[in-house]
Structures are given as structure tokens and as C-alpha cells.
């Protein structure tokens, strides 16, 4: 178990391009959310599922607790702020319900690298991966300001002390970067399913 960090699954998106609520889309005998929770419960003693519907955690592992994001917005930053606000630990690890191929070893690596930083996240193909990272409560003030000004979460990385796991560090664990594959459309869903069986 990774102590001192709470696992977080963001499941409050609108799924507008998917055509239905992808948080409850089937995945390996569960839902996408259920699969993400199961993965995080193997790593963290506490897991939060952040969204708009408490039924997302119905029947899931007892280590998971629902947190409402208290907003009509579906911006990821809304969910991260809600998780930090309700977390019993100073740091949280954040992933999204629509990233079903996240590598547990990579989760542990980003947590191990997070000491002394406000944010620790991955850099893949030259792009930060804000939905795969560790955030500390010291970010809350800046995050709330970014939300108020409707600015993207990646702007946080230019303001607070941030550690990026490099592509080389990531490739030692996840050479193809499958951890960062996300599902926005039905086509993505099929593509990620194929990748899972590759």
C-alpha cells in the first residue's frame, strides 16, 4: 500500500462525444469506474470517486467513497479541487475513469517521485498528463483561482513547484504509454479495447 496518498478516480465528465455515460460503460466484467477503483484499491488504503452521481460507487470495493464535485461544470479541475478538499491525506493521486490501461507500477513511480513537490505528473510525447499525477493541498488556492478564471489545469504547472516524470522514466515501465490512452468516443473505446488485448 502507498501510505500518505489517497487514490482518486474522476468520473464527472459529460461524455458528450461518447454518446452515453462512459463512467458506467462495461469494462472487463465491471464498469470503467469500477475497474479504476479496483486498481487503485490495490495501491491506496483510501480511494475517492469524484462525480455527480453517488450510484457510481454502488457495489464497489469498501475502500472507495463517493465525493460530489458540487458543480454544474465538468472541468477536471472541479473534480481535483473536490478531492483535495475532502481528502484525509495531504496528497492525492488522480486518474480518470476513462483511462483503463493505467499501469500500477507507474502509479507507484509517480507517487514515489512526489515528495517535496506541489504537483508530480507525467510528460508523454511532449505533453503534460494532468489526469495522471499527484497533487497536494497546497495547490488548492491556485486551483480555485484558475477555476474562477476558467483557465486550464495545465497552467498550474507554471505556478507551483512541479516535478515531471520524463518520457524516459515512463518508458522504463510503460514503453508504449498505454497508461495515457483515454476514451472520448466509441471509436476510442474500441481502440483501447484492442490495445488491452495486444
C-alpha positions as CSV (number, residue, x, y, z in Angstrom):
1,X,0.0,0.0,0.0
2,X,1.1,3.6,-0.7
3,X,0.6,5.4,2.5
4,X,0.0,9.2,2.8
5,X,-1.7,9.4,-0.6
6,X,-5.3,9.0,-1.5
7,X,-6.3,7.5,-4.8
8,X,-8.8,9.5,-6.8
9,X,-11.0,8.5,-9.8
10,X,-12.6,11.4,-11.7
11,X,-15.9,10.3,-13.1
12,X,-17.9,13.6,-13.5
13,X,-17.5,14.3,-17.2
14,X,-20.3,14.9,-19.6
15,X,-19.4,12.1,-22.0
16,X,-20.8,14.3,-24.8
17,X,-18.7,12.7,-27.5
18,X,-19.2,9.1,-26.2
19,X,-23.0,9.3,-26.6
20,X,-23.7,7.8,-23.1
21,X,-22.3,7.9,-19.6
22,X,-18.9,6.3,-20.2
23,X,-18.3,6.1,-16.4
24,X,-20.6,3.1,-16.4
25,X,-19.5,1.6,-19.7
26,X,-18.6,-2.1,-19.5
27,X,-15.0,-3.0,-19.0
28,X,-13.7,-6.5,-18.2
29,X,-16.8,-7.6,-16.3
30,X,-17.2,-4.3,-14.5
31,X,-17.7,-0.6,-15.4
32,X,-14.9,1.7,-16.4
33,X,-15.2,3.3,-13.0
34,X,-15.3,0.0,-11.2
35,X,-12.2,-1.2,-12.9
36,X,-10.3,2.0,-12.0
37,X,-11.4,1.7,-8.4
38,X,-10.3,-1.9,-8.2
39,X,-6.9,-0.9,-9.5
40,X,-6.4,2.0,-7.0
41,X,-7.7,0.0,-4.1
42,X,-4.8,-2.4,-4.6
43,X,-2.4,0.5,-4.2
44,X,-4.0,3.0,-1.8
45,X,-5.7,2.5,1.6
46,X,-8.3,5.1,0.6
47,X,-9.9,5.9,-2.7
48,X,-12.3,8.7,-3.7
49,X,-14.6,8.6,-6.7
50,X,-15.5,12.2,-7.7
51,X,-18.6,12.8,-9.8
52,X,-22.2,13.9,-9.8
53,X,-23.9,10.5,-9.2
54,X,-23.3,8.6,-5.9
55,X,-24.5,5.4,-7.6
56,X,-21.1,5.3,-9.3
57,X,-19.7,3.6,-6.2
58,X,-22.7,1.2,-5.6
59,X,-21.4,-2.3,-5.2
60,X,-17.7,-1.2,-5.4
61,X,-14.9,-2.1,-3.0
62,X,-15.4,-0.8,0.5
63,X,-12.2,1.3,0.2
64,X,-14.0,3.7,-2.2
65,X,-16.0,6.7,-1.1
66,X,-18.1,9.0,-3.3
67,X,-17.4,12.7,-3.3
68,X,-19.7,15.1,-5.1
69,X,-17.9,17.8,-7.1
70,X,-20.7,20.3,-6.3
71,X,-20.6,21.9,-9.7
72,X,-22.5,22.0,-12.9
73,X,-19.2,22.2,-14.7
74,X,-17.5,19.1,-15.9
75,X,-13.9,20.5,-15.9
76,X,-11.3,18.1,-14.5
77,X,-10.1,20.9,-12.2
78,X,-13.5,20.8,-10.4
79,X,-13.0,17.2,-9.6
80,X,-9.4,17.6,-8.4
81,X,-10.4,20.5,-6.1
82,X,-13.3,18.5,-4.6
83,X,-11.0,15.5,-4.0
84,X,-8.3,17.7,-2.3
85,X,-10.9,19.4,-0.2
86,X,-12.3,16.0,1.1
87,X,-9.1,14.0,1.2
88,X,-7.8,12.9,4.6
89,X,-4.3,13.0,3.3
90,X,-2.2,15.9,2.1
91,X,-1.6,14.3,-1.3
92,X,-3.9,12.6,-3.8
93,X,-3.1,10.6,-6.9
94,X,-5.6,11.5,-9.7
95,X,-6.6,9.4,-12.7
96,X,-9.8,9.4,-14.8
97,X,-12.4,6.7,-15.2
98,X,-11.8,6.6,-18.9
99,X,-8.1,5.7,-18.7
100,X,-8.4,1.9,-18.2
101,X,-4.9,0.9,-19.0
102,X,-3.0,2.8,-16.3
103,X,0.0,0.8,-15.1
104,X,0.1,0.2,-11.3
105,X,3.9,0.3,-11.3
106,X,3.7,3.8,-13.0
107,X,1.3,5.0,-10.4
108,X,3.7,3.9,-7.7
109,X,6.6,5.6,-9.5
110,X,4.8,9.0,-9.7
111,X,3.9,8.7,-6.0
112,X,7.5,7.9,-5.1
113,X,8.7,10.9,-7.0
114,X,6.2,13.3,-5.4
115,X,7.9,14.2,-2.2
116,X,8.7,17.9,-1.9
117,X,6.6,18.9,-4.9
118,X,3.2,20.5,-5.1
119,X,2.4,18.5,-8.2
120,X,4.1,15.5,-9.8
121,X,2.8,14.4,-13.2
122,X,3.9,12.6,-16.4
123,X,5.3,14.1,-19.6
124,X,4.5,12.0,-22.6
125,X,5.0,12.9,-26.3
126,X,5.9,16.4,-25.1
127,X,2.6,16.9,-23.3
128,X,1.9,17.0,-19.5
129,X,-0.7,14.4,-18.4
130,X,-2.8,16.3,-15.8
131,X,-5.1,13.3,-15.2
132,X,-2.2,11.1,-14.2
133,X,-0.5,12.8,-11.3
134,X,-0.1,13.6,-7.6
135,X,-1.5,16.9,-6.2
136,X,-1.0,18.3,-2.7
137,X,-3.4,20.5,-0.7
138,X,-1.0,23.4,-1.1
139,X,-2.4,23.7,-4.7
140,X,-5.9,24.4,-3.6
141,X,-5.7,28.2,-3.5
142,X,-4.2,28.4,-7.0
143,X,-6.6,25.9,-8.4
144,X,-9.6,27.8,-7.1
145,X,-8.3,30.9,-8.8
146,X,-7.8,29.0,-12.1
147,X,-11.3,27.7,-11.8
148,X,-12.7,31.2,-11.2
149,X,-10.9,32.5,-14.2
150,X,-11.8,29.4,-16.3
151,X,-8.2,28.6,-17.1
152,X,-6.9,25.0,-17.8
153,X,-5.3,22.8,-15.1
154,X,-2.0,22.7,-17.0
155,X,-1.4,26.4,-16.1
156,X,-1.0,25.2,-12.5
157,X,2.3,23.6,-13.5
158,X,3.8,27.0,-14.3
159,X,2.8,28.4,-10.9
160,X,3.6,25.7,-8.3
161,X,6.6,23.5,-7.8
162,X,6.1,20.7,-10.3
163,X,8.0,17.5,-11.0
164,X,7.6,15.9,-14.4
165,X,8.3,12.2,-14.9
166,X,10.2,12.2,-18.2
167,X,9.3,10.1,-21.1
168,X,12.5,8.1,-20.5
169,X,11.5,7.4,-16.9
170,X,8.0,6.4,-18.0
171,X,9.2,4.2,-20.9
172,X,11.1,2.0,-18.4
173,X,7.7,1.0,-17.0
174,X,5.2,1.6,-19.8
175,X,7.1,1.7,-23.1
176,X,4.1,2.4,-25.3
177,X,2.5,4.9,-22.9
178,X,-0.7,2.9,-22.7
179,X,-1.4,4.4,-19.3
180,X,-2.3,7.7,-21.1
181,X,-4.8,6.2,-23.5
182,X,-8.2,7.7,-22.8
183,X,-11.7,7.1,-24.2
184,X,-13.6,10.1,-25.6
185,X,-15.5,8.4,-28.4
186,X,-16.9,5.0,-29.2
187,X,-14.0,4.6,-31.7
188,X,-11.6,5.3,-28.8
189,X,-13.4,2.7,-26.8
190,X,-12.8,0.0,-29.4
191,X,-9.2,1.1,-30.0
192,X,-8.4,0.9,-26.3
193,X,-10.1,-2.5,-26.0
194,X,-7.9,-3.7,-28.8
195,X,-4.8,-2.3,-27.2
196,X,-5.7,-4.0,-23.9
197,X,-5.6,-7.4,-25.7
198,X,-2.5,-6.6,-27.7
